[in-house]
Amino acid sequence: MGTRRIPRVPTLRPEGRRRVRQSAGGGTAATAQPFVGTTPIGQVQWRQRARVAGRVKSVSVQPSSVSPSLLCKLVDPSGGLTLVFPGRRRVAGIEPGARLVAEGTVGEQGGRLAMFSPDYELIAPGGSEGSDIEA
């Protein structure tokens, strides 16, 4: 009988990790959770389910011979991750500057953290919840 190899977990990191700033209340901006039940993007882990809130920094379409994918970079004060919508060229309401809450299992794309086909909720501009989200 041979030995069984355990797959190696890739080293992944959130995109654009930012410096931690002190807020007026003594806490840090990176650990602030503007929405109840959300996790700062800088703390999400690969292959774990997460609910994150942030602002859309960029939206692009990744062409493919099989099917295109919409890539949406979501950022908060602690970092960023990519939301991937396979088979979509456009998703109504998802545009640069939009705020949203996304939930799904964190995977990877191109060595970066990503959520594929996440459940998401757009946050209305000027809404009472989430006004703390910064880009």
C-alpha positions as CSV (number, residue, x, y, z in Angstrom):
1,M,0.0,0.0,0.0
2,G,1.3,3.5,-0.9
3,T,1.0,6.6,1.1
4,R,-1.8,8.9,0.3
5,R,-0.9,12.5,-0.6
6,I,-2.8,15.3,1.0
7,P,-3.5,18.1,-1.5
8,R,-1.6,21.3,-0.8
9,V,-3.7,24.4,0.0
10,P,-2.7,27.3,-2.3
11,T,-1.6,30.5,-0.7
12,L,-4.3,33.0,-1.5
13,R,-4.7,36.5,-0.3
14,P,-7.4,39.2,-0.6
15,E,-6.7,41.7,-3.3
16,G,-5.6,45.2,-2.4
17,R,-5.1,44.7,1.3
18,R,-5.0,48.2,2.9
19,R,-3.4,49.6,6.0
20,V,-5.5,49.5,9.1
21,R,-6.7,52.9,10.2
22,Q,-7.8,53.8,13.7
23,S,-11.4,55.1,14.0
24,A,-12.6,57.7,16.4
25,G,-14.1,55.0,18.7
26,G,-10.7,53.3,19.2
27,G,-11.6,50.4,16.9
28,T,-10.0,49.8,13.5
29,A,-11.7,50.6,10.2
30,A,-10.6,47.2,8.9
31,T,-12.5,45.3,11.5
32,A,-15.7,47.5,11.4
33,Q,-18.7,45.5,10.1
34,P,-21.1,47.9,8.5
35,F,-23.7,45.1,8.0
36,V,-24.8,42.7,10.7
37,G,-23.6,39.2,9.9
38,T,-20.9,40.3,7.4
39,T,-17.2,39.5,7.5
40,P,-14.5,42.0,6.5
41,I,-13.1,40.9,3.1
42,G,-9.6,40.8,4.6
43,Q,-10.6,38.0,6.9
44,V,-12.4,35.6,4.5
45,Q,-10.8,32.2,4.0
46,W,-10.5,29.9,1.0
47,R,-13.2,27.2,0.8
48,Q,-15.2,28.8,3.5
49,R,-18.7,30.3,3.1
50,A,-18.7,34.0,3.8
51,R,-21.0,37.0,3.7
52,V,-19.2,40.2,2.7
53,A,-20.2,43.9,2.1
54,G,-18.4,46.4,0.0
55,R,-18.3,48.8,-2.9
56,V,-17.9,47.7,-6.6
57,K,-14.5,49.0,-7.7
58,S,-14.5,47.6,-11.3
59,V,-16.6,45.4,-13.6
60,S,-15.2,43.6,-16.6
61,V,-16.1,40.7,-19.0
62,Q,-13.7,37.8,-19.3
63,P,-14.2,36.4,-22.8
64,S,-14.0,32.6,-23.2
65,S,-14.5,30.3,-26.1
66,V,-17.1,28.4,-24.1
67,S,-18.9,31.2,-22.2
68,P,-18.0,34.7,-21.0
69,S,-17.9,35.6,-17.3
70,L,-18.7,38.9,-15.6
71,L,-15.9,39.8,-13.1
72,C,-16.8,42.3,-10.4
73,K,-14.1,43.5,-8.0
74,L,-15.7,44.1,-4.5
75,V,-13.7,46.1,-2.0
76,D,-14.0,47.2,1.6
77,P,-11.5,48.9,4.0
78,S,-9.8,45.5,4.7
79,G,-9.2,44.3,1.1
80,G,-11.0,43.1,-2.0
81,L,-12.2,40.0,-3.8
82,T,-13.6,39.1,-7.2
83,L,-17.2,38.1,-7.7
84,V,-17.6,35.9,-10.8
85,F,-20.8,35.5,-12.6
86,P,-20.3,32.7,-15.2
87,G,-22.2,33.0,-18.5
88,R,-23.1,36.6,-17.9
89,R,-22.0,39.7,-19.8
90,R,-24.0,42.0,-17.6
91,V,-25.9,42.0,-14.3
92,A,-28.5,44.7,-13.7
93,G,-27.4,47.1,-10.9
94,I,-23.8,45.9,-10.7
95,E,-21.6,48.8,-11.9
96,P,-18.6,50.7,-10.5
97,G,-19.6,52.5,-7.3
98,A,-22.6,50.3,-6.4
99,R,-22.7,49.0,-2.9
100,L,-23.7,45.4,-2.2
101,V,-23.7,42.4,0.1
102,A,-22.6,39.1,-1.4
103,E,-22.7,35.6,0.1
104,G,-21.1,32.4,-1.2
105,T,-18.2,30.0,-0.9
106,V,-14.8,31.6,-1.4
107,G,-12.7,30.0,-4.1
108,E,-9.8,31.3,-6.3
109,Q,-9.3,32.6,-9.7
110,G,-5.8,33.5,-10.9
111,G,-4.3,33.1,-7.5
112,R,-6.8,35.6,-5.9
113,L,-9.8,35.0,-3.7
114,A,-13.1,34.9,-5.6
115,M,-16.8,34.0,-5.2
116,F,-18.4,32.2,-8.1
117,S,-22.2,32.8,-8.6
118,P,-22.7,34.5,-5.3
119,D,-26.1,35.4,-3.8
120,Y,-26.1,39.2,-3.7
121,E,-28.2,42.1,-2.5
122,L,-27.7,45.6,-3.9
123,I,-27.8,48.4,-1.3
124,A,-29.7,51.6,-2.1
125,P,-27.6,54.7,-2.2
126,G,-28.0,56.7,1.0
127,G,-29.5,53.7,2.8
128,S,-29.2,53.7,6.6
129,E,-27.3,50.4,6.7
130,G,-23.9,50.3,5.1
131,S,-23.2,54.0,5.0
132,D,-19.8,53.1,6.5
133,I,-18.6,51.2,3.4
134,E,-15.6,52.9,1.9
135,A,-13.9,52.1,-1.4
